[in-house]
Amino acid sequence: MATTIDLSGKVALITGASQGIGAQLARTFHAAGAMVVLNHPNLGTTRADAERLAAELNALRPDSADVLAADVADAEAVRSMMQAVKARRGGLDFLINNAAILRDRTIAKLSPDDWQAVLDVNLTGVFHCCKFGLEVMRDGGAIVSMGSIAAIHGFFGQANDAAAKAGVQAMMRVLARECARRGIRANAIAPGVIDTTMAATIPDAARAEMLRNIPLARLGTTAEVANVALFLCSPLASYVSGQTIEVNGGWRG
């Protein structure tokens, strides 16, 4: 059996695709032949970053990358985005739910607004994308949603993200049952500590403590997360559904 992953002719939508893991997801799926739709929330530099990435990918393969703005917390914006994908590309094969925000505080200091903001994007946003994405997804497709190590092992100051991502991981188990009749698989990835611009702000002492909990003794790369997503969307994972795959270097914290 051939093991090369070829997604030629397939359409993948990646939410939160401007930077970090999302941008690497776009590059990885594009390199495998997929047409990619880069979602961004149109905040700060996200539009410019997404458009720059799309230009890079279109230079490699013309008309292979689109950019769509939508706040995943806004149901109508997501509905419109999915309909735009259908109008532009005829439908969707892979939905990669990556958009997320952080508002880290201990529970004692966490404001109700910061609690809700994280749930609105990190959990409800995934619901919106799955609900309206399924309306335009072709049978035999795949959904991959980013969970978190925080949802499994518990991270200090991340109650909101941990709760949201635990919900996402549970949602994928439900979707795996609900979508099986259409041949659509749903899985989650729970990344550990990944080397992104956000990780670069971790104080040295905290980084050293994290590394002591990682048997591989290093942070993960965005490519290592994206490669798992690619596998989960490929025929190589045709019997994998309803799972949460931890990508964390063996975290034992």
Residue pairs with C-beta under 8 A, 6 or more apart in sequence:
3 236
5 32
5 230
5 231
5 234
5 235
5 236
6 32
6 33
7 29
7 32
7 33
7 34
7 93
7 94
7 230
7 233
7 234
8 33
8 34
9 33
9 35
10 33
10 34
10 35
10 93
10 94
11 34
11 35
11 36
11 37
11 85
11 89
11 90
11 91
11 92
11 93
11 94
12 29
12 34
12 35
12 36
12 37
12 92
12 93
12 94
12 95
12 96
12 233
13 36
13 37
13 39
13 82
13 85
13 92
13 94
13 95
13 96
13 129
13 133
14 22
14 25
14 26
14 29
14 36
14 37
14 38
14 39
14 96
14 98
15 22
15 39
15 72
15 96
15 97
15 98
15 99
15 125
15 129
16 22
16 39
16 40
16 41
16 72
16 98
16 99
16 100
17 23
17 25
17 26
17 36
17 38
17 39
17 40
17 50
17 53
17 98
18 38
18 40
18 45
18 46
18 47
18 49
18 50
18 53
19 46
19 49
19 196
19 197
20 194
20 196
20 197
20 198
20 222
21 98
21 146
21 191
21 194
21 196
21 222
21 225
21 226
22 38
22 98
22 99
23 49
23 53
23 222
24 222
24 223
24 225
24 226
25 96
25 98
25 225
25 226
25 229
26 36
26 38
26 53
26 57
26 65
27 53
27 57
27 226
28 223
28 226
28 227
28 229
28 230
29 36
29 94
29 96
29 226
29 229
29 230
29 233
30 36
30 57
30 60
30 61
30 64
30 65
32 230
32 234
34 93
34 94
35 63
35 64
35 65
35 66
35 89
36 57
36 64
36 65
36 66
37 65
37 66
37 67
37 68
37 85
37 88
37 89
38 50
38 53
38 54
38 65
38 66
38 67
38 68
39 50
39 68
39 69
39 70
39 72
39 81
39 99
40 46
40 47
40 49
40 50
40 67
40 68
40 69
41 69
41 70
41 71
41 72
41 99
42 69
42 71
47 67
47 69
50 67
51 67
53 65
54 65
54 66
54 67
57 64
57 65
58 64
58 65
66 85
66 88
66 89
68 81
68 84
68 85
69 81
70 77
70 78
70 80
70 81
71 77
71 121
71 125
72 78
72 97
72 99
72 121
72 125
72 126
72 128
72 129
73 120
73 121
73 124
73 125
73 128
74 128
75 128
75 132
78 125
78 128
78 129
78 132
79 128
79 132
81 132
82 92
82 129
82 132
82 133
82 135
82 136
83 136
85 91
85 92
85 136
86 92
86 136
91 136
91 137
91 138
92 133
92 136
92 137
92 138
92 141
93 137
93 138
93 140
93 141
93 142
93 233
94 141
94 142
94 143
94 144
94 233
95 129
95 130
95 133
95 137
95 141
95 142
95 143
95 144
96 143
96 144
96 145
96 146
96 229
96 233
97 125
97 126
97 129
97 130
97 143
97 144
97 145
97 146
97 168
98 146
99 121
99 122
99 125
100 121
100 122
100 146
100 161
100 164
101 117
101 118
101 121
101 122
102 118
102 158
102 161
102 198
103 110
103 114
103 115
103 117
103 118
103 160
104 157
104 158
104 161
105 111
105 114
105 157
106 156
106 157
106 159
107 159
110 159
110 160
114 160
115 159
115 160
118 160
118 161
118 164
119 160
119 163
119 164
122 160
122 161
122 164
122 165
122 168
123 163
123 164
123 165
123 167
123 168
123 171
126 145
126 168
126 171
127 171
130 143
130 145
130 171
130 175
130 186
133 143
134 179
134 184
137 143
137 184
139 182
139 183
139 184
140 182
140 183
140 184
141 183
141 184
141 185
142 184
142 185
142 186
142 187
142 232
142 233
142 237
143 172
143 175
143 179
143 184
143 185
143 186
143 187
144 186
144 187
144 188
144 189
144 229
144 232
144 233
145 168
145 169
145 171
145 172
145 186
145 187
145 188
145 189
146 165
146 168
146 188
146 189
146 190
146 191
147 165
147 166
147 168
147 169
147 172
147 188
147 189
147 190
147 191
147 244
148 158
148 161
148 162
148 165
148 190
148 191
149 155
149 190
149 191
149 192
149 193
149 246
149 248
149 251
150 158
150 161
150 162
150 165
151 161
151 162
151 163
151 164
151 165
151 166
151 168
151 169
151 190
152 166
152 190
152 244
152 246
153 251
153 253
154 162
155 161
155 162
165 190
168 188
169 188
169 190
169 244
172 186
172 187
172 188
172 242
172 243
172 244
173 186
173 242
175 184
175 186
175 242
176 185
176 186
176 187
176 241
176 242
177 242
179 185
179 186
180 241
185 232
185 237
185 238
185 240
185 241
186 241
186 242
187 232
187 237
187 240
187 241
187 242
187 243
187 244
187 245
188 243
188 244
188 245
189 225
189 228
189 229
189 232
189 244
189 245
189 247
190 244
190 245
190 246
190 247
190 248
191 220
191 225
191 247
191 248
192 214
192 219
192 220
192 246
192 247
192 248
192 249
192 251
193 199
193 202
193 210
193 214
193 219
193 220
193 248
193 251
194 219
194 220
194 221
194 222
194 224
194 225
195 219
195 220
195 221
195 222
196 222
199 219
202 210
210 219
210 253
211 217
211 218
211 219
213 251
213 252
213 253
214 248
214 249
214 250
214 251
214 252
215 249
215 250
215 252
216 249
216 250
217 249
218 249
219 249
220 247
220 248
220 249
224 247
225 247
228 245
228 247
231 237
232 240
232 245
